[in-house]
Amino acid sequence: IRVYAHDITARKRAEEAIQELAKRIVLAQEEERQRISRELHDEAGQALTALKIGLEIIQGEVPPAEESLRQNLAEAIALTDTTRDRIRQLARGLRPPALDTVGLDLTLDDFCQNFGRRTQLAISYEGSRLLSLPDATNICLYRVLQEGLTNVAKHAQANQVWVKLWADDTAVHLSITDDGVGFEGKTAAARTQTAGLGLLGMHERVELLGGSLDLKTTPGKGTSITAHLPL
């Protein structure tokens, strides 16, 4: 019996060590994403802005008779604008600067609006501006929203999505509900696996912070994902 109890204790300690290591890896990844995002937004973004200004100055000095050259410069300026916008969008995807300045609620609201415009999804957001959460919790919920809305756009065939952020005495919650086609599965675990690696990644990320992810779906009646993270 003592040997058995020792094995259980050792196994539990090993699992805790693995979970702590996984948590550190996730946090290190987020720190690296934040660094890359800042460099893309600041250095690359500023360089492209300077390039655009230089091209516009050259364009203004080209004689009117050189219409072909002026057109080529106009196309280069437009390409610079497009590239700068794409880099800013990539930087926001890696780590939204708003998360560090205006907080989780406004960041999620802004993401829903931008995602809705890009995908033509009608997204209704309801949040709470009074939440003050650790950075790990903030970025976890942001990633859950990213992946959740991406799954809706790819698979749900939905017209309407409802996103809600709220907290009670013990936990903070984020739900993503759509009116799409749903999918089949006997258990939450089975449904998570059939939904693909995205939901599995969300589930693992939430569990690393001691939380849980609930998935409810009915064929033809939509899907609801709710993340619960302890306060």
C-alpha positions as CSV (number, residue, x, y, z in Angstrom):
1,I,0.0,0.0,0.0
2,R,2.8,2.4,0.8
3,V,4.5,1.7,-2.5
4,Y,1.2,2.3,-4.3
5,A,0.7,5.6,-2.5
6,H,4.3,6.6,-3.3
7,D,3.7,5.9,-7.0
8,I,0.5,8.0,-7.0
9,T,2.3,10.9,-5.3
10,A,5.2,10.6,-7.7
11,R,2.9,10.5,-10.7
12,K,1.0,13.5,-9.4
13,R,4.2,15.5,-8.9
14,A,5.3,14.6,-12.4
15,E,2.0,15.7,-13.9
16,E,2.2,19.0,-12.0
17,A,5.7,19.5,-13.2
18,I,4.7,18.9,-16.8
19,Q,1.7,21.3,-16.5
20,E,4.0,24.0,-15.0
21,L,6.5,23.5,-17.9
22,A,3.7,23.7,-20.4
23,K,2.4,26.9,-18.8
24,R,5.9,28.4,-19.0
25,I,6.2,27.5,-22.6
26,V,2.9,29.1,-23.4
27,L,3.9,32.3,-21.5
28,A,7.3,32.3,-23.3
29,Q,5.5,32.0,-26.7
30,E,3.3,35.0,-25.8
31,E,6.2,37.1,-24.8
32,E,8.0,36.3,-28.1
33,R,4.8,37.1,-30.0
34,Q,4.6,40.4,-28.2
35,R,8.2,41.3,-29.1
36,I,7.7,40.4,-32.8
37,S,4.4,42.3,-32.9
38,R,6.0,45.4,-31.5
39,E,8.9,45.2,-34.0
40,L,6.5,44.7,-36.9
41,H,4.2,47.5,-35.8
42,D,6.9,50.0,-34.9
43,E,10.0,49.3,-37.1
44,A,8.4,47.8,-40.2
45,G,5.4,50.0,-40.0
46,Q,7.5,53.2,-39.6
47,A,9.8,52.2,-42.4
48,L,6.9,51.6,-44.8
49,T,5.4,55.0,-43.8
50,A,8.7,56.7,-44.6
51,L,8.9,54.8,-47.9
52,K,5.5,56.0,-48.9
53,I,6.3,59.6,-48.1
54,G,9.5,59.4,-50.1
55,L,7.6,57.9,-53.1
56,E,5.0,60.7,-52.9
57,I,7.7,63.3,-52.9
58,I,9.3,61.8,-56.0
59,Q,5.9,61.5,-57.6
60,G,5.3,65.2,-57.0
61,E,8.6,66.1,-58.7
62,V,7.9,64.0,-61.9
63,P,7.0,66.2,-64.9
64,P,3.4,65.9,-66.1
65,A,4.6,64.6,-69.4
66,E,6.1,61.5,-67.7
67,E,2.6,59.9,-67.2
68,S,3.9,56.4,-67.3
69,L,6.4,57.0,-64.6
70,R,3.8,58.8,-62.5
71,Q,1.5,55.8,-62.8
72,N,4.3,53.4,-61.8
73,L,4.9,55.5,-58.7
74,A,1.2,55.6,-57.9
75,E,1.1,51.8,-58.0
76,A,4.2,51.5,-55.8
77,I,2.6,53.9,-53.3
78,A,-0.6,51.8,-53.3
79,L,1.4,48.6,-52.8
80,T,3.2,50.2,-49.9
81,D,-0.1,51.1,-48.3
82,T,-1.4,47.6,-48.7
83,T,1.7,46.0,-47.3
84,R,1.7,48.3,-44.3
85,D,-1.9,47.5,-43.6
86,R,-1.2,43.7,-43.8
87,I,1.8,44.0,-41.5
88,R,-0.3,45.9,-38.9
89,Q,-3.0,43.3,-39.1
90,L,-0.4,40.6,-38.6
91,A,1.0,42.4,-35.7
92,R,-2.4,42.8,-34.1
93,G,-3.0,39.1,-34.6
94,L,0.3,38.2,-32.8
95,R,-0.4,40.5,-29.9
96,P,-3.0,43.3,-30.0
97,P,-1.4,46.5,-28.6
98,A,-4.8,47.4,-27.2
99,L,-4.6,44.6,-24.7
100,D,-1.9,46.4,-22.9
101,T,-3.5,49.9,-23.2
102,V,-7.3,49.7,-23.0
103,G,-7.8,46.3,-21.5
104,L,-9.5,43.0,-22.4
105,D,-13.1,44.2,-22.8
106,L,-12.4,46.9,-25.5
107,T,-9.9,44.7,-27.2
108,L,-12.4,41.9,-27.6
109,D,-15.1,44.3,-28.7
110,D,-12.7,45.8,-31.4
111,F,-11.7,42.3,-32.6
112,C,-15.4,41.3,-33.0
113,Q,-16.1,44.4,-35.0
114,N,-13.0,44.0,-37.3
115,F,-13.6,40.2,-37.7
116,G,-17.3,40.9,-38.6
117,R,-16.3,43.4,-41.3
118,R,-13.8,41.0,-42.8
119,T,-16.1,37.9,-42.8
120,Q,-19.5,39.6,-43.2
121,L,-20.6,37.9,-40.0
122,A,-23.1,39.7,-37.8
123,I,-21.3,39.6,-34.4
124,S,-23.0,40.9,-31.2
125,Y,-20.6,41.6,-28.3
126,E,-21.5,42.1,-24.6
127,G,-18.7,42.7,-22.2
128,S,-17.7,44.0,-18.8
129,R,-15.3,47.0,-18.5
130,L,-14.8,46.6,-14.8
131,L,-12.6,43.4,-15.0
132,S,-9.0,43.6,-13.9
133,L,-7.3,40.3,-14.8
134,P,-3.8,38.9,-15.0
135,D,-2.1,39.2,-18.3
136,A,-2.1,35.4,-18.8
137,T,-5.9,35.3,-18.4
138,N,-6.3,38.3,-20.8
139,I,-4.3,36.7,-23.6
140,C,-5.9,33.3,-23.0
141,L,-9.4,34.7,-23.5
142,Y,-8.2,36.7,-26.5
143,R,-6.9,33.6,-28.1
144,V,-10.1,31.7,-27.3
145,L,-12.1,34.4,-29.1
146,Q,-9.7,34.4,-32.1
147,E,-9.9,30.6,-32.5
148,G,-13.6,30.5,-31.7
149,L,-14.6,33.1,-34.3
150,T,-12.2,31.5,-36.9
151,N,-14.0,28.2,-36.4
152,V,-17.4,29.8,-36.9
153,A,-16.3,31.5,-40.1
154,K,-14.7,28.3,-41.5
155,H,-17.3,25.6,-40.5
156,A,-20.5,26.9,-38.9
157,Q,-22.2,28.5,-41.9
158,A,-23.7,30.9,-39.4
159,N,-25.5,34.3,-39.9
160,Q,-25.3,35.5,-36.3
161,V,-22.7,35.2,-33.5
162,W,-23.1,36.3,-29.9
163,V,-20.0,36.9,-27.8
164,K,-20.3,37.6,-24.1
165,L,-17.6,38.3,-21.4
166,W,-18.6,38.3,-17.7
167,A,-17.4,37.4,-14.3
168,D,-18.9,36.2,-11.0
169,D,-17.3,35.7,-7.5
170,T,-15.1,32.8,-8.6
171,A,-14.4,32.9,-12.3
172,V,-14.4,34.9,-15.5
173,H,-16.3,33.5,-18.5
174,L,-16.3,34.0,-22.2
175,S,-18.9,32.5,-24.5
176,I,-19.2,32.3,-28.3
177,T,-22.5,31.2,-29.6
178,D,-23.6,30.9,-33.3
179,D,-26.7,30.0,-35.2
180,G,-24.9,27.7,-37.6
181,V,-25.2,24.1,-38.6
182,G,-23.7,22.6,-35.5
183,F,-22.2,19.1,-35.5
184,E,-22.7,15.7,-34.0
185,G,-20.9,14.0,-31.1
186,K,-21.9,12.0,-28.0
187,T,-19.6,13.7,-25.5
188,A,-18.0,17.0,-25.1
189,A,-14.6,15.4,-25.6
190,A,-15.8,13.7,-28.8
191,R,-17.3,16.9,-30.1
192,T,-14.0,18.7,-29.3
193,Q,-12.0,16.2,-31.3
194,T,-14.4,16.2,-34.3
195,A,-14.2,20.0,-34.4
196,G,-10.5,19.9,-35.1
197,L,-7.2,21.0,-33.6
198,G,-8.4,24.5,-33.0
199,L,-10.8,23.5,-30.3
200,L,-8.3,21.1,-28.8
201,G,-5.8,24.0,-28.6
202,M,-8.4,26.2,-26.9
203,H,-9.1,23.4,-24.4
204,E,-5.5,22.9,-23.6
205,R,-4.8,26.6,-23.2
206,V,-7.7,27.1,-20.8
207,E,-6.8,24.0,-18.8
208,L,-3.2,25.3,-18.3
209,L,-4.7,28.2,-16.3
210,G,-6.9,25.9,-14.2
211,G,-10.0,26.5,-16.2
212,S,-12.4,24.6,-18.3
213,L,-14.0,24.8,-21.7
214,D,-17.6,23.8,-22.3
215,L,-18.9,22.9,-25.7
216,K,-22.6,22.5,-26.6
217,T,-23.8,21.8,-30.1
218,T,-26.9,20.5,-31.8
219,P,-27.0,19.6,-35.5
220,G,-28.9,22.4,-37.3
221,K,-29.2,24.6,-34.2
222,G,-25.7,26.1,-33.7
223,T,-22.8,25.8,-31.3
224,S,-21.9,27.4,-28.0
225,I,-18.4,27.5,-26.6
226,T,-17.8,28.8,-23.1
227,A,-14.4,29.3,-21.4
228,H,-14.3,29.5,-17.6
229,L,-11.1,30.7,-15.9
230,P,-10.8,31.0,-12.1
231,L,-10.2,34.4,-10.6
